[in-house]
């Protein structure tokens, strides 16, 4: 997908204000059972196709509305990811503005996760009811 110049400028600005983490670092955190929240901010239809093992879902469209209920402690470490690392950077910037101080965006997003052959949970079709 080709992104507009305005969107890319917004992402560059956000990335200058937030911290990013690599897929291997996230995998190590999960392996060590490091306490953090691993949040997929992709849209519902993207989540339903598959997601990173260990992640929970709070879509970008409702993140700012629901995050304080889902993750009330603003000192909690949060790693966000999206499809390619742009929406998660914007989301990290929003959470930073809301007072969250330990938010990271996973560089490369879900595409990088899959490219690294990291574990993915695939959604199963619902059984048909007669």
MARGUNU-739698 format. One line per 4 residues: number of its first residue (from 1); their letters; for each residue x, y, z of N, C-alpha, C. Coordinates in nm, 2 decimals. Last residue first. Example, Ala and Ser with C-alpha at 12.3 -4.5 7.8 and 13.67 -1.06 7.14 Angstrom:
2> sa> 1.28/-0.22/0.71/1.37/-0.11/0.71/1.29/0.00/0.79; 1.32/-0.57/0.78/1.23/-0.45/0.78/1.32/-0.33/0.78 $
% end
This chain:
130> xxxx> -2.67/-2.59/1.32/-2.79/-2.63/1.24/-2.91/-2.59/1.31; -2.38/-2.40/1.30/-2.49/-2.45/1.39/-2.61/-2.48/1.30; -2.04/-2.44/1.22/-2.18/-2.41/1.18/-2.28/-2.48/1.27; -1.77/-2.31/1.41/-1.85/-2.43/1.36/-1.99/-2.38/1.33 $
126> xxxx> -1.57/-2.05/1.28/-1.67/-2.09/1.38/-1.75/-2.21/1.33; -1.23/-2.10/1.19/-1.37/-2.07/1.15/-1.47/-2.12/1.26; -0.97/-1.97/1.39/-1.04/-2.09/1.33/-1.18/-2.04/1.30; -0.69/-1.77/1.34/-0.83/-1.78/1.38/-0.89/-1.91/1.32 $
122> xxxx> -0.36/-1.85/1.44/-0.46/-1.84/1.33/-0.60/-1.85/1.38; -0.10/-1.70/1.59/-0.22/-1.77/1.62/-0.32/-1.74/1.51; 0.24/-1.75/1.54/0.12/-1.68/1.50/0.00/-1.77/1.54; 0.58/-1.71/1.64/0.45/-1.79/1.65/0.33/-1.70/1.62 $
118> xxxx> 0.81/-1.60/1.39/0.76/-1.60/1.52/0.62/-1.66/1.53; 0.94/-1.57/1.15/0.89/-1.70/1.18/0.85/-1.71/1.33; 1.00/-1.32/1.07/1.09/-1.38/1.17/1.05/-1.52/1.21; 0.78/-1.26/0.93/0.90/-1.28/0.85/1.01/-1.35/0.94 $
114> xxxx> 0.59/-1.21/1.13/0.58/-1.33/1.05/0.71/-1.36/0.97; 0.70/-0.97/1.23/0.68/-1.09/1.32/0.67/-1.22/1.24; 0.69/-0.81/1.01/0.82/-0.84/1.06/0.81/-0.97/1.15; 0.41/-0.79/0.99/0.48/-0.84/0.88/0.62/-0.89/0.92 $
110> xxxx> 0.34/-0.67/1.23/0.31/-0.81/1.22/0.38/-0.87/1.10; 0.61/-0.43/1.26/0.48/-0.48/1.29/0.46/-0.63/1.27; 0.84/-0.28/1.23/0.80/-0.37/1.12/0.67/-0.44/1.14; 0.89/-0.25/1.57/0.94/-0.21/1.44/0.90/-0.32/1.34 $
106> xxxx> 0.65/-0.20/1.81/0.74/-0.30/1.75/0.77/-0.27/1.60; 0.68/0.06/2.03/0.62/0.02/1.91/0.71/-0.09/1.85; 0.62/0.10/2.38/0.71/0.08/2.27/0.63/0.04/2.15; 0.59/0.29/2.68/0.53/0.23/2.56/0.63/0.22/2.45 $
102> xxxx> 0.59/0.40/2.94/0.67/0.28/2.91/0.61/0.21/2.79; 0.41/0.60/3.02/0.56/0.63/3.01/0.65/0.52/2.97; 0.11/0.76/2.95/0.18/0.63/2.96/0.33/0.65/2.93; -0.01/1.00/2.91/0.06/0.98/3.03/0.12/0.85/3.05 $
98> xxxx> -0.12/1.06/2.66/-0.21/1.03/2.77/-0.15/1.00/2.90; 0.11/1.08/2.51/0.04/1.20/2.54/-0.07/1.18/2.65; 0.16/0.80/2.49/0.26/0.89/2.55/0.19/1.02/2.60; -0.06/0.73/2.33/-0.05/0.68/2.47/0.05/0.77/2.55 $
94> xxxx> 0.02/0.86/2.09/-0.11/0.89/2.16/-0.10/0.85/2.31; 0.25/0.72/2.03/0.26/0.86/2.06/0.13/0.91/2.13; 0.15/0.46/1.99/0.25/0.49/2.10/0.25/0.63/2.14; 0.00/0.51/1.76/-0.06/0.47/1.88/0.02/0.50/2.01 $
90> xxxx> 0.20/0.57/1.58/0.11/0.67/1.61/0.03/0.64/1.74; 0.32/0.31/1.59/0.40/0.43/1.63/0.31/0.55/1.66; 0.12/0.16/1.49/0.16/0.14/1.63/0.25/0.25/1.68; 0.10/0.25/1.23/-0.01/0.27/1.32/0.03/0.25/1.46 $
86> xxxx> 0.36/0.15/1.14/0.32/0.29/1.13/0.21/0.32/1.23; 0.42/-0.12/1.14/0.49/-0.04/1.24/0.45/0.11/1.23; 0.26/-0.29/0.99/0.40/-0.26/0.94/0.47/-0.17/1.03; 0.03/-0.36/1.14/0.07/-0.44/1.02/0.21/-0.42/0.98 $
82> xxxx> 0.12/-0.32/1.48/0.02/-0.31/1.38/0.07/-0.40/1.26; 0.18/-0.33/1.83/0.22/-0.36/1.70/0.10/-0.35/1.61; 0.33/-0.22/2.14/0.22/-0.22/2.05/0.27/-0.27/1.91; 0.39/-0.30/2.47/0.45/-0.31/2.33/0.33/-0.32/2.24 $
78> xxxx> 0.42/-0.15/2.78/0.33/-0.19/2.67/0.41/-0.19/2.54; 0.46/-0.16/3.12/0.53/-0.16/2.99/0.43/-0.22/2.89; 0.29/0.07/3.33/0.30/-0.07/3.27/0.37/-0.06/3.14; 0.24/0.31/3.43/0.38/0.27/3.43/0.40/0.13/3.37 $
74> xxxx> -0.03/0.35/3.44/0.04/0.41/3.33/0.19/0.39/3.33; -0.27/0.11/3.49/-0.14/0.16/3.55/-0.06/0.22/3.44; -0.49/0.03/3.33/-0.50/0.15/3.41/-0.37/0.20/3.47; -0.57/-0.11/3.07/-0.44/-0.10/3.13/-0.44/0.03/3.21 $
70> xxxx> -0.85/-0.09/3.02/-0.78/-0.22/3.00/-0.64/-0.22/3.07; -0.91/0.17/3.08/-0.98/0.07/3.15/-0.90/-0.06/3.14; -0.74/0.31/2.92/-0.73/0.33/3.07/-0.81/0.23/3.15; -0.81/0.22/2.66/-0.68/0.18/2.72/-0.68/0.20/2.87 $
66> xxxx> -1.04/0.31/2.53/-1.05/0.20/2.61/-0.92/0.16/2.69; -0.98/0.54/2.37/-1.11/0.54/2.45/-1.10/0.43/2.56; -0.75/0.48/2.24/-0.75/0.59/2.34/-0.87/0.59/2.43; -0.85/0.25/2.09/-0.74/0.25/2.18/-0.74/0.36/2.29 $
62> xxxx> -1.02/0.23/1.88/-1.08/0.25/2.02/-0.97/0.25/2.12; -0.87/0.21/1.65/-0.99/0.30/1.65/-1.05/0.32/1.79; -0.68/0.01/1.70/-0.64/0.15/1.70/-0.76/0.25/1.71; -0.81/-0.25/1.92/-0.79/-0.18/1.79/-0.76/-0.03/1.80 $
58> xxxx> -0.65/-0.45/2.11/-0.73/-0.33/2.13/-0.71/-0.25/2.00; -0.58/-0.78/2.19/-0.63/-0.69/2.09/-0.70/-0.57/2.14; -0.27/-0.94/2.29/-0.42/-0.91/2.31/-0.45/-0.80/2.21; -0.03/-1.20/2.22/-0.09/-1.06/2.21/-0.23/-1.06/2.25 $
54> xxxx> 0.06/-1.45/2.21/0.08/-1.38/2.34/0.02/-1.24/2.34; 0.14/-1.46/1.88/0.11/-1.54/2.00/0.15/-1.46/2.12; 0.00/-1.23/1.66/0.12/-1.27/1.73/0.08/-1.35/1.86; -0.28/-1.34/1.46/-0.21/-1.25/1.54/-0.09/-1.31/1.61 $
50> xxxx> -0.53/-1.36/1.20/-0.42/-1.41/1.27/-0.35/-1.30/1.35; -0.78/-1.27/1.12/-0.71/-1.36/1.03/-0.59/-1.43/1.10; -0.87/-1.10/1.32/-0.94/-1.23/1.30/-0.87/-1.33/1.21; -0.71/-0.88/1.29/-0.69/-0.96/1.40/-0.75/-1.10/1.38 $
46> xxxx> -0.83/-0.77/1.06/-0.69/-0.81/1.05/-0.66/-0.91/1.17; -1.08/-0.70/1.16/-1.07/-0.79/1.05/-0.93/-0.85/1.03; -1.02/-0.50/1.36/-1.08/-0.63/1.39/-1.06/-0.74/1.28; -0.69/-0.35/1.29/-0.84/-0.35/1.29/-0.89/-0.49/1.32 $
42> xxxx> -0.42/-0.35/1.53/-0.48/-0.36/1.40/-0.63/-0.36/1.41; -0.28/-0.34/1.76/-0.37/-0.23/1.74/-0.43/-0.23/1.60; -0.20/-0.57/2.00/-0.22/-0.56/1.86/-0.32/-0.45/1.84; 0.02/-0.56/2.27/-0.11/-0.52/2.22/-0.11/-0.50/2.07 $
38> xxxx> 0.13/-0.69/2.55/0.16/-0.70/2.41/0.03/-0.68/2.34; 0.25/-0.58/2.85/0.13/-0.60/2.77/0.17/-0.59/2.63; 0.48/-0.75/3.07/0.44/-0.64/2.98/0.31/-0.68/2.91; 0.72/-0.91/3.25/0.58/-0.86/3.26/0.56/-0.73/3.17 $
34> xxxx> 0.88/-1.18/3.09/0.89/-1.04/3.13/0.75/-0.98/3.14; 0.92/-1.44/3.01/0.80/-1.41/3.09/0.81/-1.27/3.16; 1.12/-1.49/2.84/1.16/-1.47/2.98/1.04/-1.45/3.07; 0.96/-1.49/2.60/1.03/-1.62/2.65/1.07/-1.61/2.80 $
30> xxxx> 0.89/-1.23/2.59/0.79/-1.33/2.60/0.85/-1.46/2.66; 1.14/-1.11/2.55/1.05/-1.07/2.67/0.95/-1.18/2.69; 1.21/-1.23/2.31/1.29/-1.25/2.43/1.21/-1.22/2.56; 1.02/-1.11/2.14/1.02/-1.26/2.16/1.10/-1.30/2.29 $
26> xxxx> 1.11/-0.85/2.15/0.98/-0.88/2.20/0.97/-1.03/2.23; 1.36/-0.88/2.03/1.35/-0.83/2.17/1.22/-0.86/2.23; 1.29/-0.96/1.77/1.37/-1.05/1.86/1.36/-1.01/2.00; 1.15/-0.72/1.68/1.08/-0.85/1.70/1.16/-0.94/1.79 $
22> xxxx> 1.26/-0.42/1.85/1.27/-0.52/1.74/1.19/-0.65/1.78; 1.10/-0.12/1.94/1.17/-0.24/1.98/1.16/-0.34/1.86; 1.11/0.24/1.98/1.08/0.11/1.90/1.16/0.00/1.96; 0.97/0.52/2.14/1.08/0.41/2.13/1.02/0.29/2.05 $
18> xxxx> 0.89/0.85/2.01/0.86/0.72/2.08/0.98/0.63/2.07; 0.95/1.06/1.86/0.91/1.09/2.00/0.89/0.96/2.08; 1.00/0.99/1.60/1.10/1.07/1.67/1.07/1.09/1.82; 0.76/0.87/1.53/0.88/0.79/1.56/0.99/0.86/1.62 $
14> xxxx> 0.61/1.10/1.49/0.58/1.02/1.60/0.70/0.93/1.64; 0.73/1.19/1.25/0.73/1.28/1.37/0.71/1.19/1.50; 0.68/0.98/1.08/0.82/1.02/1.11/0.82/1.10/1.24; 0.39/0.99/1.08/0.46/0.88/1.13/0.61/0.91/1.17 $
10> xxxx> 0.36/1.24/0.94/0.30/1.22/1.08/0.37/1.10/1.15; 0.48/1.17/0.70/0.53/1.28/0.78/0.49/1.27/0.93; 0.30/0.98/0.61/0.44/0.94/0.64/0.51/1.05/0.72; 0.07/1.14/0.57/0.07/1.03/0.67/0.21/0.99/0.71 $
6> xxxx> 0.16/1.31/0.37/0.12/1.37/0.50/0.12/1.26/0.61; 0.21/1.14/0.16/0.32/1.21/0.22/0.28/1.26/0.36; 0.03/0.82/0.18/0.04/0.96/0.15/0.16/1.03/0.22; 0.15/0.50/0.09/0.10/0.59/0.19/0.12/0.73/0.14 $
2> xx> 0.06/0.22/-0.09/0.13/0.34/-0.09/0.07/0.44/0.00; 0.08/-0.12/0.00/0.00/0.00/0.00/0.09/0.12/0.00 $
% end
